[in-house]
Amino acid sequence: MIHIKSSEDVDKTLRQFVNLKRIDLKEFFWVLLLTNANRVLGISEIGAGTVKGVVSNFHEIFQLILLTNTTAFCVIHNHPSGNLKPSEKDKSITKKLQKIAKLFDVTFLDHVIITSEGYYSFSDNQCL
């Protein structure tokens, strides 16, 4: 079982799961479901969008969390533009996920943005 200890682990784990040829074509949104010990229970693609954006479906994220008895999670999405800077929408999504996670008593560990060149972690940048 894969153990997540850092944002680098999140990035590496996701890159093993996704088709890297697609991340420069359009935006995708994933959730990484974890145990209390931060072991990976599963990864799910929540949405596939356009080159300009993707819909993040909170209902589906928390449905998966509840169905898998997840106690911690990370969300990841890509920026096909190659720009790792979070948008205002990215920041808003992160704040909403934080609020919902607290209601469900689930640990929201990180929101990671990836490109073919690298990644940005909200947690590493004290934005979570």
BAGU-802962 format. One record per residue (C-alpha): residue number from 1; residue in three letters; x, y negated, z negated. Coordinates in nm, 4 decimals. Layout:
BEGIN
num: NUM | residuo: ALA | xx: X | yy: Y | zz: Z .
...
//
This chain:
BEGIN
num: 1 | residuo: MET | xx: 0.0000 | yy: 0.0000 | zz: 0.0000 .
num: 2 | residuo: ILE | xx: 0.1332 | yy: -0.3462 | zz: 0.0933 .
num: 3 | residuo: HIS | xx: 0.1992 | yy: -0.5795 | zz: -0.2013 .
num: 4 | residuo: ILE | xx: 0.1616 | yy: -0.9567 | zz: -0.1573 .
num: 5 | residuo: LYS | xx: 0.4065 | yy: -1.1607 | zz: -0.3661 .
num: 6 | residuo: SER | xx: 0.4361 | yy: -1.4801 | zz: -0.1595 .
num: 7 | residuo: SER | xx: 0.3071 | yy: -1.6750 | zz: 0.1373 .
num: 8 | residuo: GLU | xx: 0.5857 | yy: -1.5153 | zz: 0.3401 .
num: 9 | residuo: ASP | xx: 0.4325 | yy: -1.1743 | zz: 0.2606 .
num: 10 | residuo: VAL | xx: 0.0926 | yy: -1.3021 | zz: 0.3782 .
num: 11 | residuo: ASP | xx: 0.2468 | yy: -1.4221 | zz: 0.7051 .
num: 12 | residuo: LYS | xx: 0.4408 | yy: -1.0981 | zz: 0.7647 .
num: 13 | residuo: THR | xx: 0.1405 | yy: -0.8798 | zz: 0.6825 .
num: 14 | residuo: LEU | xx: -0.0909 | yy: -1.0688 | zz: 0.9151 .
num: 15 | residuo: ARG | xx: 0.1614 | yy: -1.0613 | zz: 1.1998 .
num: 16 | residuo: GLN | xx: 0.1693 | yy: -0.6809 | zz: 1.1709 .
num: 17 | residuo: PHE | xx: -0.2098 | yy: -0.6711 | zz: 1.2044 .
num: 18 | residuo: VAL | xx: -0.2882 | yy: -0.9224 | zz: 1.4796 .
num: 19 | residuo: ASN | xx: -0.2109 | yy: -0.9317 | zz: 1.8483 .
num: 20 | residuo: LEU | xx: 0.0563 | yy: -1.2045 | zz: 1.8504 .
num: 21 | residuo: LYS | xx: -0.0006 | yy: -1.2698 | zz: 2.2217 .
num: 22 | residuo: ARG | xx: -0.3448 | yy: -1.4142 | zz: 2.1346 .
num: 23 | residuo: ILE | xx: -0.2469 | yy: -1.6699 | zz: 1.8680 .
num: 24 | residuo: ASP | xx: -0.1333 | yy: -1.9300 | zz: 2.1231 .
num: 25 | residuo: LEU | xx: -0.4554 | yy: -1.8937 | zz: 2.3259 .
num: 26 | residuo: LYS | xx: -0.7349 | yy: -1.9785 | zz: 2.0809 .
num: 27 | residuo: GLU | xx: -0.8060 | yy: -2.0093 | zz: 1.7095 .
num: 28 | residuo: PHE | xx: -0.8810 | yy: -1.7112 | zz: 1.4887 .
num: 29 | residuo: PHE | xx: -0.9743 | yy: -1.6888 | zz: 1.1203 .
num: 30 | residuo: TRP | xx: -0.8855 | yy: -1.3914 | zz: 0.8981 .
num: 31 | residuo: VAL | xx: -0.9337 | yy: -1.2900 | zz: 0.5370 .
num: 32 | residuo: LEU | xx: -0.6811 | yy: -1.0799 | zz: 0.3451 .
num: 33 | residuo: LEU | xx: -0.8543 | yy: -0.8804 | zz: 0.0702 .
num: 34 | residuo: LEU | xx: -0.6464 | yy: -0.7923 | zz: -0.2357 .
num: 35 | residuo: THR | xx: -0.6614 | yy: -0.5933 | zz: -0.5590 .
num: 36 | residuo: ASN | xx: -0.5960 | yy: -0.7456 | zz: -0.8991 .
num: 37 | residuo: ALA | xx: -0.2294 | yy: -0.6458 | zz: -0.8512 .
num: 38 | residuo: ASN | xx: -0.2239 | yy: -0.8229 | zz: -0.5101 .
num: 39 | residuo: ARG | xx: -0.2147 | yy: -0.5006 | zz: -0.3109 .
num: 40 | residuo: VAL | xx: -0.3815 | yy: -0.5224 | zz: 0.0292 .
num: 41 | residuo: LEU | xx: -0.7259 | yy: -0.3625 | zz: 0.0475 .
num: 42 | residuo: GLY | xx: -0.7886 | yy: -0.4823 | zz: 0.4008 .
num: 43 | residuo: ILE | xx: -0.7672 | yy: -0.7543 | zz: 0.6620 .
num: 44 | residuo: SER | xx: -1.0656 | yy: -0.8730 | zz: 0.8595 .
num: 45 | residuo: GLU | xx: -1.1008 | yy: -1.1086 | zz: 1.1535 .
num: 46 | residuo: ILE | xx: -1.3806 | yy: -1.3429 | zz: 1.0473 .
num: 47 | residuo: GLY | xx: -1.3977 | yy: -1.5551 | zz: 1.3598 .
num: 48 | residuo: ALA | xx: -1.2605 | yy: -1.6162 | zz: 1.7079 .
num: 49 | residuo: GLY | xx: -1.3046 | yy: -1.9649 | zz: 1.8464 .
num: 50 | residuo: THR | xx: -1.1654 | yy: -2.1859 | zz: 2.1182 .
num: 51 | residuo: VAL | xx: -0.8354 | yy: -2.3607 | zz: 2.1705 .
num: 52 | residuo: LYS | xx: -0.9744 | yy: -2.6481 | zz: 1.9581 .
num: 53 | residuo: GLY | xx: -1.1272 | yy: -2.4677 | zz: 1.6608 .
num: 54 | residuo: VAL | xx: -1.2940 | yy: -2.1709 | zz: 1.4948 .
num: 55 | residuo: VAL | xx: -1.5932 | yy: -2.1324 | zz: 1.2661 .
num: 56 | residuo: SER | xx: -1.5025 | yy: -2.0005 | zz: 0.9229 .
num: 57 | residuo: ASN | xx: -1.7962 | yy: -1.7923 | zz: 0.8042 .
num: 58 | residuo: PHE | xx: -1.8044 | yy: -1.8180 | zz: 0.4241 .
num: 59 | residuo: HIS | xx: -2.0961 | yy: -1.5752 | zz: 0.4022 .
num: 60 | residuo: GLU | xx: -1.8985 | yy: -1.3026 | zz: 0.5750 .
num: 61 | residuo: ILE | xx: -1.5853 | yy: -1.3704 | zz: 0.3681 .
num: 62 | residuo: PHE | xx: -1.7674 | yy: -1.3350 | zz: 0.0370 .
num: 63 | residuo: GLN | xx: -1.9784 | yy: -1.0463 | zz: 0.1590 .
num: 64 | residuo: LEU | xx: -1.6541 | yy: -0.8562 | zz: 0.2296 .
num: 65 | residuo: ILE | xx: -1.5111 | yy: -0.9605 | zz: -0.1065 .
num: 66 | residuo: LEU | xx: -1.8139 | yy: -0.8249 | zz: -0.2905 .
num: 67 | residuo: LEU | xx: -1.8439 | yy: -0.5058 | zz: -0.0848 .
num: 68 | residuo: THR | xx: -1.4774 | yy: -0.4142 | zz: -0.1344 .
num: 69 | residuo: ASN | xx: -1.4628 | yy: -0.5154 | zz: -0.5017 .
num: 70 | residuo: THR | xx: -1.1835 | yy: -0.7569 | zz: -0.4136 .
num: 71 | residuo: THR | xx: -1.0405 | yy: -0.9599 | zz: -0.7004 .
num: 72 | residuo: ALA | xx: -0.8089 | yy: -1.1880 | zz: -0.5006 .
num: 73 | residuo: PHE | xx: -0.7919 | yy: -1.3077 | zz: -0.1421 .
num: 74 | residuo: CYS | xx: -0.6138 | yy: -1.5274 | zz: 0.1090 .
num: 75 | residuo: VAL | xx: -0.7461 | yy: -1.6802 | zz: 0.4275 .
num: 76 | residuo: ILE | xx: -0.5371 | yy: -1.7319 | zz: 0.7359 .
num: 77 | residuo: HIS | xx: -0.6006 | yy: -1.9087 | zz: 1.0628 .
num: 78 | residuo: ASN | xx: -0.3851 | yy: -2.0094 | zz: 1.3538 .
num: 79 | residuo: HIS | xx: -0.3218 | yy: -2.3343 | zz: 1.5398 .
num: 80 | residuo: PRO | xx: -0.2699 | yy: -2.2611 | zz: 1.9112 .
num: 81 | residuo: SER | xx: -0.1251 | yy: -2.6130 | zz: 1.9507 .
num: 82 | residuo: GLY | xx: 0.1799 | yy: -2.5055 | zz: 1.7502 .
num: 83 | residuo: ASN | xx: 0.1182 | yy: -2.7862 | zz: 1.4989 .
num: 84 | residuo: LEU | xx: 0.1404 | yy: -2.6548 | zz: 1.1423 .
num: 85 | residuo: LYS | xx: -0.0042 | yy: -2.9693 | zz: 0.9808 .
num: 86 | residuo: PRO | xx: -0.3436 | yy: -2.8984 | zz: 0.8174 .
num: 87 | residuo: SER | xx: -0.6372 | yy: -3.0931 | zz: 0.9583 .
num: 88 | residuo: GLU | xx: -0.8990 | yy: -3.2646 | zz: 0.7426 .
num: 89 | residuo: LYS | xx: -1.1321 | yy: -2.9750 | zz: 0.8303 .
num: 90 | residuo: ASP | xx: -0.8681 | yy: -2.7265 | zz: 0.7069 .
num: 91 | residuo: LYS | xx: -0.8461 | yy: -2.9161 | zz: 0.3778 .
num: 92 | residuo: SER | xx: -1.2260 | yy: -2.9255 | zz: 0.3442 .
num: 93 | residuo: ILE | xx: -1.2564 | yy: -2.5501 | zz: 0.4079 .
num: 94 | residuo: THR | xx: -0.9917 | yy: -2.4849 | zz: 0.1417 .
num: 95 | residuo: LYS | xx: -1.1772 | yy: -2.6938 | zz: -0.1182 .
num: 96 | residuo: LYS | xx: -1.5076 | yy: -2.5187 | zz: -0.0423 .
num: 97 | residuo: LEU | xx: -1.3466 | yy: -2.1748 | zz: -0.0698 .
num: 98 | residuo: GLN | xx: -1.1931 | yy: -2.2742 | zz: -0.4046 .
num: 99 | residuo: LYS | xx: -1.5353 | yy: -2.3722 | zz: -0.5405 .
num: 100 | residuo: ILE | xx: -1.7089 | yy: -2.0562 | zz: -0.4187 .
num: 101 | residuo: ALA | xx: -1.4271 | yy: -1.8327 | zz: -0.5457 .
num: 102 | residuo: LYS | xx: -1.4646 | yy: -1.9801 | zz: -0.8945 .
num: 103 | residuo: LEU | xx: -1.8375 | yy: -1.9015 | zz: -0.8892 .
num: 104 | residuo: PHE | xx: -1.7646 | yy: -1.5376 | zz: -0.8058 .
num: 105 | residuo: ASP | xx: -1.4684 | yy: -1.5168 | zz: -1.0452 .
num: 106 | residuo: VAL | xx: -1.2351 | yy: -1.4227 | zz: -0.7598 .
num: 107 | residuo: THR | xx: -0.8799 | yy: -1.5549 | zz: -0.7261 .
num: 108 | residuo: PHE | xx: -0.8208 | yy: -1.7604 | zz: -0.4110 .
num: 109 | residuo: LEU | xx: -0.4438 | yy: -1.7257 | zz: -0.3681 .
num: 110 | residuo: ASP | xx: -0.3690 | yy: -1.9114 | zz: -0.0460 .
num: 111 | residuo: HIS | xx: -0.4802 | yy: -2.0580 | zz: 0.2837 .
num: 112 | residuo: VAL | xx: -0.2095 | yy: -2.0008 | zz: 0.5444 .
num: 113 | residuo: ILE | xx: -0.1889 | yy: -2.1596 | zz: 0.8885 .
num: 114 | residuo: ILE | xx: 0.0197 | yy: -1.9700 | zz: 1.1423 .
num: 115 | residuo: THR | xx: 0.1640 | yy: -2.0459 | zz: 1.4825 .
num: 116 | residuo: SER | xx: 0.3894 | yy: -1.8380 | zz: 1.7023 .
num: 117 | residuo: GLU | xx: 0.6807 | yy: -2.0341 | zz: 1.5516 .
num: 118 | residuo: GLY | xx: 0.6044 | yy: -2.0268 | zz: 1.1789 .
num: 119 | residuo: TYR | xx: 0.3507 | yy: -2.0840 | zz: 0.9029 .
num: 120 | residuo: TYR | xx: 0.2207 | yy: -2.3393 | zz: 0.6506 .
num: 121 | residuo: SER | xx: 0.0981 | yy: -2.2401 | zz: 0.3051 .
num: 122 | residuo: PHE | xx: -0.1473 | yy: -2.4567 | zz: 0.1103 .
num: 123 | residuo: SER | xx: -0.0288 | yy: -2.2871 | zz: -0.2083 .
num: 124 | residuo: ASP | xx: 0.3424 | yy: -2.3512 | zz: -0.1411 .
num: 125 | residuo: ASN | xx: 0.2608 | yy: -2.7173 | zz: -0.0768 .
num: 126 | residuo: GLN | xx: 0.0580 | yy: -2.7562 | zz: -0.3994 .
num: 127 | residuo: CYS | xx: -0.2642 | yy: -2.8081 | zz: -0.2018 .
num: 128 | residuo: LEU | xx: -0.4473 | yy: -2.5189 | zz: -0.3671 .
//
